């Protein structure tokens, strides 16, 4: 059976992209990384993708007059490679409504908090400032509202008294690297179903979206 073609959008170091590439190297993984698109030519993730032999394109948002025009160029690149699922992996651009509507039901994002808490930037510092005892990461479908799409799965990380935003981010990232490839696998296997804005995963009990947590 042909593997699902995934396009990954990055803006920086590309660590979640790299975790998806590593997963796709496994023979039994049902998806392949068809291309990587980055909006920043200086992003370290560009070299990582190219060194991994992944078709990689740099499309600078500054070369376009508005968000939608830029997103249409990105979409053209994704479709050139037959992409059927888009995975945002540290893509630091606010999307116009056009992009998530065009890719509706076929675009995922991973966010470093237990949504709906702490949307947007600096989620780790927000968790610390709020006195949260637990944070984590969330994979969700992307909709026009920032970090507002249906939640697919989450992983929890304890917030320690000594944590800084950086130390918390490092531990959350370890869970991101586990969670994102798992959710992409589910999508490729046809196990995700949306009903009235809620996501059900075949083989996972309803409501059991917290798949694993940081080891004690």
C-alpha positions, 0 to 999 in steps of 0.5 A: 500500500502506498504511504501517505505523503506528508509535507512539513512546514518549519521556521527554525531548528526543525526538531519535530520535523526531524522526529517525523523523518526518523519515524518515516524511515521505519519500514512499517511506518505508513507515511513518508515525508514528501517535502519540507517547506521553510519560510526562513533561509537561515533556519537550521532545519533546512540543512537537516532536511536536505541532509536527510535527502528530503525535497526542501524548499525555502519560500520566504514570506517577505517576498509576497505582498500578503499572507494568502499569496504566500500561502498559495505559493506554499500550497503549490509546492506541497501539491507538486509533491503530492502532499495529502497531510500538512504538519506544522512543526515550529512554523512561526507564521500566523495563517490567513483563514485561507490556508486552514480552510483549503487544507481543512481536515488535512493539517496538523499542528503541535503546541507546547501546552495542554490546550486550551490552556496557554495558547500562542507564543511563550506557552512555557513561560505562561504555564510557569507564571500561572503556577501550573503544576502540569503542562505538556504538548498537544497535537490538534487539527488546524483551524483559522483560530490560533491553537483553537482546532480540535484536540487529537492527543496530548502528553503531560509534563510536570512543572517543577519548582526550579523550572525556567521556560527553557528547562520546561520547554526541553522536557516538553519537546521530548514528549513532542517527539514521541507524540507527533509521529504517533498522531501522523501514524493514526492519520495515515492509518485512517484512525482519526474521525471528527464529529461535531468538533471532537476527535475520535481515534479508533482503538483509543477510548473516547476522551482518552486523549492524554496518551502518555506523560513524563516519567516520574 
